[in-house]
């Protein structure tokens, strides 16, 4: 709505001049691209179509509107993008789909000739064209897509598909784990199978546990936490997802070990027990532990969108001792600066009679934390509370990862590693 407002301007000499100002009141809003707007429905849909590259972008932008009355087009637009016809490759795709529609209909009605029997699309269409002739056009084809002598649809060329074969990747039977700092990986290539002696170290449980933190997930994926968009929780989600997958392998042992680690880890283990008993969900437990951390140190663990220093979280959860920060000295000017990340003595959960192996890695980038979860057998899973939510997705086996690929995950860099048994 255009608003008019009149004011009187008085100069130093006493002369007064009336001025009328006309203005459209505009409220702050946000803009998204056509690509990002997909799957969204907007009651009031404001668009700038001049920025759309083709008719596909026009369709996406316009189809976001729930009503015609709520559709607002700012500036003009180029009609030729939606009236000049589809470009060649798109027309060819639509024409091939029309032939596939007829082939499918005939197959459903048991009227398709036996000579049309290939198992891939290109060869199937070519067989039908050879049977019907190059000029054949199904009756159901719209006028805009029909082909003729002046605008032909040539018989498709023969394409030879690459033959399928199953490839079994043989993995070296070496240690599957990255050893903890200060330890040496055992060479198990020459060890013979034998019964356990009194001096041998028994292995912890490494089969996929029966205990689950989410009954709705029936596969073997580690269960993750869903990000809180009101009170940013990615630091908690990344760490607690790793700790939850450690806990499920032996709830009795880890509940005891968590209790000996810190009061916050003890509350986390108690929460995992309630989640397993279907009394709480993972987000409830995260919020309970977060509440206690906030009471302990409101500045380090704020609510809202401020975020959390991952080193502070690890310090409180693992009760590690902070020994300072990194000091950088410039070789040229002599100036010094202190890092924002604290140096700590230990971020390892361990049981004395078992050797530690890597069980998780925390990555940071773009003001967001994500995690990789690594099972005792070396399976690597990825979790992002925003992207994957409750699920985790398998990325492969630990022995398939190079050192570089473990340090980085996309545009994020590894900032913490958690070892356990």
Buried (B, 14 or more C-beta within 10 A) or exposed (E): EEEEEEEEEEEEEEEEEEEEEEEEEEEEEEEEEBEEBEEEEBEEBBBEBEEBEEBBBBEBBBEBBEEEEEBEBEEEBEEEBBEEEBEEEEBBEBBBEBBBEBBEEBEEEEEBEEEBEEEEBBBBBBBBBEEBEEEEBBEEBEEEBBBEEEEEBEEBEEEEEEEEEEEEEEEEEEBBBBBBEEEEBEEEEEEEEEEEEEEEEEEBEBEBBEBBBBEEBEEEBBBBBBBBEEBBBBBBBBBBBBBBBBBBBBBEBBBBBBBEBBBBBBBBBBBBBBBBEEEBBBBEBBBBBBEBBBEEEEEBBBBEEEBBBBBBBBBBBBBBEEEEEEEEEEEEEEEEEEEEBBEBEEBBBBBEEBBBBBBBBBBBBEEBBBBBBBBBEBBBBBBBBEEBBBBBBBBEBBBEBEEEEBEEBEEBEBBBBBBBB
